[in-house]
Amino acid sequence: MPRLAITPEVPRDLDALAQPVRRDAVIAMRRFLRNTTSAPHPERVRNTRDPRVATLRLADHCRGVVVRQRDVYWMVAVLPDAEAWSYAQRHRFAVNAAIGVAEVWNAEALERVEPALRRSAESTGERLFAHVCDTDLLGLGVDAQLIPLLRLITTDANLDALEPLLPESQFAPLWVLGQGGSVAEAWRALDAQTAVPLNGAAVDVADLPAALERTPDRAVFVPDPAALDRALAVPLWCTFLYPTQYRLSHQDEFEGSVLVTGGAGTGKTLVALHRAAHLARAGDGRILLVTFSQGVAAEVAAKLDLLVQEARARERIEVGNVERLAHRIVAEAEGRPPLLVGGPDLATLWQEASEISGDLHSPAFLLREWEQVILAQNLCTVQEYLSARRPGRSVELDDEERTAVWKAIEHVTGRLRAAGRRTLLQLAAEASMLLGRDTGDLLGDDAPRVEPYRHIVVDEAQDLHPAQWRLLRAAVPPGPDDLFIVGDPHQRVFDTRVALSTLGIKAESHRLSISHRLPQEVLTWAVRVRGGGPVDGLVDGVTDLVGFRATRPGHRPEVREYTSDAAELAGMAAHVTAWLEDGVPADEIAVAARTAEMVRQIKAALGPAAPGVRVSTLHGLKGLEFRRVALIGVADGVVPAPDALTPAAEDPTARAHDQQRERGLLYMACTRAAERLYVSYSGRASPFLPP
């Protein structure tokens, strides 16, 4: 029986066919897997660069291009007859000699660029790779046929132009060397292309089937028609993972906690989903997948339903947010649902607290002091507060001032206690203390232990408060694979800067640096919005954006200036209408603004003409992605939101943090766009927009 592996292009190619042709092609592929008498048979192609290449006639005027070795057939494309033959002639296929992964080479395109590179090389004596010998290049897995071409490259721009023509396992180490990196650094970049470690085994460059098993981003085996139908029915992210994503999500076991950081579009959420699925299939304990909000949790749960189709494994994964977990724990302990305080009532209490302090400190200052110092460090007495450090708070307070602040904050907590109400952070703090007591399992697990989960997977980790981290730490027993955490401090939308190590969470750290979602143009522009500087949080020290890049070109963001709000709304509506007319599904379009009032105006401007388009605040885009995104009202005085900034006279450090948080919010919203980004404003542009 033949063994069939497919690339991610195969489902895309099939979906591009007319429906009757697609149906016939899939039927032919099923017959091929069953090896029936009516199954398509491999037909040789003349003038190919790889003698193993053949085609399978799948339907009228439609062929699959396959690379065959023994009983293995690697289907790399499904195209009309002429295009299939052309593809088969233009490409060659190889195994990387260093890491043993399968590679697809556009050999004809590389041959076409050689004369231009040679002319460029003749005009100067500079060579980009002059400092690297052939032996080192070969040791890095660089194909011997590529080396003569590399010796002609004079600038990093020449190398960038080759990126679409090279396998990523070839380009990654070359990009490092082209940036002036060492061979050791190039090796680290190459190692990031390893999904299945060799563990000392030798690479056989002639063994394509073994290489396919090590290349989950380019090949997945479909052993029978049912597996084929599933691979064609689910989104590609369910089946194909980039090497680092695969290695992190499918490792058999980590010794303890793991932290994965990475920029926008690097696949952090996909890693979290696949890790939860792997743990559910491999073990027998309960798993909690924590995400940003219950709204996002519903979408994550729907993705898990697609990814984990084994009922018993899926039942072991619970999806929710920290607030829901805290609410349930406290409700179980107290025998009734806890009551939460509303925003207006809480604002009134903080205003009263400010008056009690003699108006020495504003309500916002007292609230931040409570959340960022007292709750963050779980300070329970004024003596603890008097001796506590106040990281991130630049206004010094002597003992007398601290005592006054404590008294003002006690007014709020006392009033809340008397009313039987709590804030969400108080709820998390109480839930963690409940789990810390030896009272048995509060969530009804069969095992008589306090911790309700065997594994916890945390997405969007950069916005969790220390009180919430203490709850998560208490909810899972320390041990192998206890906490698997993914996040990006650059996308922080709340002022929660905390290194996990300070909370007793010692995590093995990994980093994703390649954005597979964003075009390079959107990524570059968004990084300029963000500011590109290092940020703190999650890791010890800081995280920067050095080496963060995309792998594909695209459209530059469109930034439009309007003379009035009405004209801006009309321009937005025209763009959304044009996108829909382009054939973009409504649910792959998002329009967002900083304020709720502007969101209402957007909905009114779109009216019934754009049903299904996502309209929300910037915060509402967190954790989501769309093909096209429009951000409206990115004007001075709106972004950053004035009421979100601490007055400079009150606390200059807090104001600087607020500015960076607002930058992070806009950066996060910009990086939701996988295809097109449209940004508009009326009046003066936001100071965050690049000139």
Solvent accessible surface area in square Angstrom, and as a share of the most:
residue,aa,sasa,rsa
1,M,150,0.67
2,P,20,0.13
3,R,95,0.35
4,L,1,0.00
5,A,0,0.00
6,I,0,0.00
7,T,0,0.00
8,P,10,0.06
9,E,55,0.25
10,V,0,0.00
11,P,8,0.05
12,R,131,0.48
13,D,27,0.14
14,L,0,0.00
15,D,94,0.49
16,A,88,0.68
17,L,33,0.16
18,A,64,0.49
19,Q,122,0.54
20,P,74,0.47
21,V,44,0.25
22,R,48,0.17
23,R,128,0.47
24,D,61,0.32
25,A,0,0.00
26,V,8,0.05
27,I,55,0.28
28,A,9,0.07
29,M,1,0.00
30,R,76,0.28
31,R,102,0.37
32,F,12,0.05
33,L,5,0.03
34,R,129,0.47
35,N,90,0.46
36,T,54,0.31
37,T,151,0.88
38,S,72,0.46
39,A,20,0.15
40,P,18,0.11
41,H,123,0.55
42,P,37,0.23
43,E,55,0.25
44,R,198,0.72
45,V,18,0.11
46,R,205,0.75
47,N,128,0.66
48,T,34,0.20
49,R,89,0.32
50,D,7,0.04
51,P,112,0.70
52,R,62,0.23
53,V,3,0.02
54,A,0,0.00
55,T,0,0.00
56,L,0,0.00
57,R,118,0.43
58,L,7,0.04
59,A,8,0.06
60,D,95,0.49
61,H,142,0.63
62,C,1,0.01
63,R,23,0.08
64,G,0,0.00
65,V,0,0.00
66,V,0,0.00
67,V,0,0.00
68,R,72,0.26
69,Q,35,0.16
70,R,168,0.61
71,D,66,0.34
72,V,1,0.00
73,Y,30,0.12
74,W,0,0.00
75,M,1,0.00
76,V,2,0.01
77,A,3,0.03
78,V,1,0.01
79,L,33,0.16
80,P,58,0.36
81,D,29,0.15
82,A,74,0.57
83,E,92,0.41
84,A,0,0.00
85,W,103,0.36
86,S,43,0.28
87,Y,34,0.13
88,A,0,0.00
89,Q,58,0.26
90,R,64,0.23
91,H,15,0.07
92,R,31,0.11
93,F,7,0.03
94,A,18,0.14
95,V,12,0.07
96,N,2,0.01
97,A,60,0.46
98,A,21,0.16
99,I,8,0.04
100,G,0,0.00
101,V,9,0.05
102,A,4,0.03
103,E,4,0.02
104,V,29,0.17
105,W,1,0.00
106,N,34,0.18
107,A,10,0.08
108,E,51,0.23
109,A,5,0.04
110,L,19,0.09
111,E,92,0.41
112,R,155,0.57
113,V,43,0.25
114,E,59,0.26
115,P,68,0.43
116,A,51,0.39
117,L,13,0.06
118,R,108,0.40
119,R,155,0.57
120,S,37,0.24
121,A,3,0.03
122,E,133,0.60
123,S,93,0.60
124,T,51,0.30
125,G,76,0.73
126,E,123,0.55
127,R,82,0.30
128,L,32,0.16
129,F,1,0.01
130,A,79,0.61
131,H,115,0.51
132,V,4,0.02
133,C,68,0.41
134,D,67,0.35
135,T,103,0.60
136,D,53,0.27
137,L,0,0.00
138,L,85,0.42
139,G,39,0.38
140,L,1,0.00
141,G,4,0.04
142,V,3,0.02
143,D,27,0.14
144,A,66,0.51
145,Q,128,0.57
146,L,4,0.02
147,I,13,0.07
148,P,88,0.55
149,L,14,0.07
150,L,0,0.00
151,R,71,0.26
152,L,20,0.10
153,I,0,0.00
154,T,14,0.08
155,T,63,0.37
156,D,66,0.34
157,A,64,0.50
158,N,32,0.17
159,L,1,0.01
160,D,68,0.35
161,A,72,0.56
162,L,3,0.02
163,E,32,0.14
164,P,97,0.61
165,L,34,0.17
166,L,15,0.07
167,P,16,0.10
168,E,50,0.22
169,S,8,0.05
170,Q,2,0.01
171,F,0,0.00
172,A,4,0.03
173,P,0,0.00
174,L,0,0.00
175,W,58,0.20
176,V,25,0.14
177,L,2,0.01
178,G,11,0.10
179,Q,100,0.45
180,G,62,0.60
181,G,14,0.13
182,S,55,0.36
183,V,48,0.27
184,A,60,0.46
185,E,72,0.33
186,A,0,0.00
187,W,107,0.37
188,R,153,0.56
189,A,22,0.17
190,L,0,0.00
191,D,76,0.39
192,A,35,0.27
193,Q,13,0.06
194,T,9,0.05
195,A,4,0.03
196,V,54,0.31
197,P,66,0.41
198,L,40,0.20
199,N,140,0.72
200,G,83,0.79
201,A,62,0.48
202,A,98,0.76
203,V,34,0.20
204,D,81,0.42
205,V,82,0.47
206,A,64,0.50
207,D,35,0.18
208,L,0,0.00
209,P,10,0.06
210,A,33,0.25
211,A,0,0.00
212,L,2,0.01
213,E,99,0.44
214,R,39,0.14
215,T,5,0.03
216,P,14,0.09
217,D,23,0.12
218,R,63,0.23
219,A,6,0.04
220,V,39,0.23
221,F,43,0.18
222,V,2,0.01
223,P,98,0.62
224,D,61,0.32
225,P,23,0.14
226,A,76,0.59
227,A,29,0.23
228,L,0,0.00
229,D,52,0.27
230,R,78,0.29
231,A,7,0.05
232,L,18,0.09
233,A,83,0.65
234,V,16,0.09
235,P,51,0.32
236,L,46,0.23
237,W,48,0.17
238,C,11,0.07
239,T,34,0.20
240,F,18,0.08
241,L,4,0.02
242,Y,95,0.36
243,P,12,0.07
244,T,22,0.13
245,Q,5,0.02
246,Y,60,0.23
247,R,52,0.19
248,L,3,0.02
249,S,0,0.00
250,H,53,0.24
251,Q,73,0.32
252,D,126,0.65
253,E,103,0.46
254,F,3,0.01
255,E,160,0.72
256,G,22,0.21
257,S,6,0.04
258,V,1,0.01
259,L,5,0.02
260,V,0,0.00
261,T,6,0.04
262,G,6,0.05
263,G,6,0.05
264,A,0,0.00
265,G,7,0.07
266,T,2,0.01
267,G,15,0.14
268,K,23,0.10
269,T,36,0.21
270,L,43,0.21
271,V,0,0.00
272,A,1,0.00
273,L,0,0.00
274,H,9,0.04
275,R,0,0.00
276,A,0,0.00
277,A,0,0.00
278,H,33,0.15
279,L,9,0.04
280,A,4,0.03
281,R,108,0.39
282,A,74,0.57
283,G,39,0.37
284,D,138,0.71
285,G,14,0.13
286,R,74,0.27
287,I,0,0.00
288,L,3,0.01
289,L,2,0.01
290,V,1,0.00
291,T,4,0.02
292,F,52,0.22
293,S,34,0.22
294,Q,78,0.34
295,G,53,0.51
296,V,13,0.07
297,A,3,0.03
298,A,66,0.51
299,E,69,0.31
300,V,7,0.04
301,A,26,0.20
302,A,55,0.43
303,K,66,0.28
304,L,0,0.00
305,D,80,0.41
306,L,72,0.36
307,L,3,0.02
308,V,3,0.02
309,Q,105,0.47
310,E,84,0.38
311,A,69,0.54
312,R,207,0.75
313,A,8,0.07
314,R,46,0.17
315,E,140,0.63
316,R,42,0.15
317,I,8,0.04
318,E,38,0.17
319,V,14,0.08
320,G,1,0.01
321,N,15,0.07
322,V,3,0.02
323,E,46,0.21
324,R,111,0.41
325,L,6,0.03
326,A,0,0.00
327,H,63,0.28
328,R,72,0.26
329,I,0,0.00
330,V,0,0.00
331,A,23,0.18
332,E,102,0.46
333,A,44,0.34
334,E,61,0.27
335,G,70,0.67
336,R,156,0.57
337,P,90,0.56
338,P,10,0.06
339,L,95,0.47
340,L,67,0.33
341,V,23,0.13
342,G,35,0.34
343,G,53,0.51
344,P,109,0.68
345,D,87,0.45
346,L,32,0.16
347,A,62,0.48
348,T,74,0.43
349,L,14,0.07
350,W,7,0.02
351,Q,83,0.37
352,E,46,0.21
353,A,0,0.00
354,S,4,0.02
355,E,99,0.44
356,I,78,0.40
357,S,12,0.08
358,G,53,0.51
359,D,98,0.51
360,L,129,0.64
361,H,25,0.11
362,S,37,0.24
363,P,39,0.25
364,A,44,0.34
365,F,2,0.01
366,L,0,0.00
367,L,52,0.26
368,R,37,0.14
369,E,0,0.00
370,W,7,0.03
371,E,54,0.24
372,Q,42,0.19
373,V,0,0.00
374,I,8,0.04
375,L,19,0.10
376,A,14,0.11
377,Q,68,0.30
378,N,60,0.31
379,L,25,0.12
380,C,87,0.52
381,T,59,0.34
382,V,34,0.19
383,Q,123,0.55
384,E,77,0.35
385,Y,0,0.00
386,L,55,0.27
387,S,95,0.61
388,A,13,0.10
389,R,178,0.65
390,R,23,0.08
391,P,72,0.45
392,G,32,0.31
393,R,12,0.04
394,S,45,0.29
395,V,39,0.23
396,E,142,0.64
397,L,11,0.06
398,D,86,0.44
399,D,92,0.47
400,E,144,0.65
401,E,64,0.29
402,R,30,0.11
403,T,67,0.39
404,A,37,0.29
405,V,0,0.00
406,W,29,0.10
407,K,133,0.56
408,A,0,0.00
409,I,5,0.03
410,E,91,0.41
411,H,46,0.21
412,V,0,0.00
413,T,23,0.13
414,G,23,0.22
415,R,114,0.41
416,L,3,0.02
417,R,176,0.64
418,A,93,0.72
419,A,60,0.47
420,G,42,0.41
421,R,96,0.35
422,R,36,0.13
423,T,16,0.09
424,L,80,0.40
425,L,26,0.13
426,Q,28,0.13
427,L,1,0.00
428,A,1,0.01
429,A,10,0.08
430,E,51,0.23
431,A,0,0.00
432,S,14,0.09
433,M,88,0.39
434,L,29,0.14
435,L,5,0.02
436,G,63,0.61
437,R,134,0.49
438,D,139,0.72
439,T,85,0.49
440,G,28,0.27
441,D,31,0.16
442,L,30,0.15
443,L,25,0.12
444,G,66,0.63
445,D,45,0.23
446,D,143,0.74
447,A,43,0.33
448,P,131,0.83
449,R,108,0.39
450,V,23,0.13
451,E,34,0.15
452,P,1,0.00
453,Y,5,0.02
454,R,78,0.29
455,H,14,0.06
456,I,1,0.00
457,V,0,0.00
458,V,0,0.00
459,D,7,0.04
460,E,24,0.11
461,A,1,0.01
462,Q,5,0.02
463,D,12,0.06
464,L,20,0.10
465,H,11,0.05
466,P,11,0.07
467,A,0,0.00
468,Q,12,0.06
469,W,1,0.00
470,R,55,0.20
471,L,0,0.00
472,L,0,0.00
473,R,49,0.18
474,A,26,0.20
475,A,0,0.00
476,V,1,0.00
477,P,17,0.11
478,P,105,0.66
479,G,24,0.23
480,P,52,0.33
481,D,14,0.07
482,D,4,0.02
483,L,0,0.00
484,F,6,0.02
485,I,0,0.00
486,V,0,0.00
487,G,1,0.01
488,D,3,0.02
489,P,0,0.00
490,H,1,0.00
491,Q,10,0.04
492,R,11,0.04
493,V,3,0.02
494,F,89,0.37
495,D,27,0.14
496,T,18,0.11
497,R,62,0.23
498,V,20,0.11
499,A,20,0.16
500,L,3,0.02
501,S,30,0.20
502,T,102,0.59
503,L,35,0.17
504,G,50,0.48
505,I,1,0.01
506,K,150,0.63
507,A,33,0.25
508,E,79,0.36
509,S,69,0.45
510,H,55,0.24
511,R,105,0.38
512,L,10,0.05
513,S,40,0.26
514,I,28,0.14
515,S,0,0.00
516,H,46,0.20
517,R,36,0.13
518,L,0,0.00
519,P,1,0.00
520,Q,63,0.28
521,E,48,0.22
522,V,0,0.00
523,L,2,0.01
524,T,67,0.39
525,W,21,0.08
526,A,0,0.00
527,V,34,0.20
528,R,116,0.42
529,V,0,0.00
530,R,5,0.02
531,G,51,0.49
532,G,28,0.27
533,G,28,0.27
534,P,84,0.53
535,V,12,0.07
536,D,56,0.29
537,G,5,0.05
538,L,7,0.03
539,V,29,0.17
540,D,105,0.54
541,G,54,0.52
542,V,94,0.54
543,T,18,0.11
544,D,53,0.27
545,L,20,0.10
546,V,110,0.63
547,G,33,0.31
548,F,22,0.09
549,R,22,0.08
550,A,5,0.04
551,T,43,0.25
552,R,89,0.33
553,P,96,0.60
554,G,35,0.33
555,H,95,0.43
556,R,180,0.66
557,P,16,0.10
558,E,68,0.30
559,V,61,0.35
560,R,94,0.34
561,E,115,0.52
562,Y,27,0.10
563,T,137,0.80
564,S,49,0.32
565,D,84,0.43
566,A,74,0.57
567,A,37,0.29
568,E,5,0.02
569,L,28,0.14
570,A,65,0.50
571,G,13,0.12
572,M,0,0.00
573,A,21,0.16
574,A,61,0.48
575,H,34,0.15
576,V,1,0.00
577,T,63,0.36
578,A,46,0.35
579,W,12,0.04
580,L,50,0.25
581,E,138,0.62
582,D,99,0.51
583,G,56,0.54
584,V,3,0.02
585,P,60,0.38
586,A,24,0.19
587,D,100,0.52
588,E,58,0.26
589,I,0,0.00
590,A,0,0.00
591,V,0,0.00
592,A,0,0.00
593,A,0,0.00
594,R,36,0.13
595,T,52,0.30
596,A,57,0.44
597,E,85,0.38
598,M,32,0.14
599,V,14,0.08
600,R,137,0.50
601,Q,64,0.28
602,I,0,0.00
603,K,112,0.47
604,A,83,0.64
605,A,41,0.32
606,L,16,0.08
607,G,36,0.35
608,P,128,0.81
609,A,76,0.59
610,A,10,0.08
611,P,101,0.63
612,G,57,0.54
613,V,15,0.09
614,R,88,0.32
615,V,27,0.15
616,S,16,0.10
617,T,41,0.24
618,L,2,0.01
619,H,49,0.22
620,G,26,0.25
621,L,0,0.00
622,K,2,0.01
623,G,21,0.20
624,L,15,0.07
625,E,96,0.43
626,F,19,0.08
627,R,83,0.30
628,R,20,0.07
629,V,0,0.00
630,A,0,0.00
631,L,0,0.00
632,I,3,0.02
633,G,3,0.02
634,V,1,0.01
635,A,9,0.07
636,D,57,0.29
637,G,45,0.43
638,V,36,0.21
639,V,3,0.01
640,P,13,0.08
641,A,8,0.06
642,P,87,0.54
643,D,134,0.69
644,A,17,0.13
645,L,22,0.11
646,T,2,0.01
647,P,73,0.46
648,A,55,0.43
649,A,109,0.85
650,E,35,0.16
651,D,0,0.00
652,P,80,0.51
653,T,46,0.27
654,A,3,0.03
655,R,73,0.27
656,A,56,0.43
657,H,39,0.17
658,D,0,0.00
659,Q,53,0.24
660,Q,60,0.27
661,R,30,0.11
662,E,4,0.02
663,R,55,0.20
664,G,1,0.01
665,L,3,0.02
666,L,0,0.00
667,Y,0,0.00
668,M,1,0.01
669,A,0,0.00
670,C,0,0.00
671,T,0,0.00
672,R,11,0.04
673,A,0,0.00
674,A,19,0.15
675,E,45,0.20
676,R,78,0.28
677,L,5,0.02
678,Y,2,0.01
679,V,0,0.00
680,S,0,0.00
681,Y,27,0.10
682,S,19,0.12
683,G,50,0.48
684,R,179,0.65
685,A,37,0.29
686,S,3,0.02
687,P,84,0.53
688,F,8,0.03
689,L,18,0.09
690,P,22,0.14
691,P,164,1.03
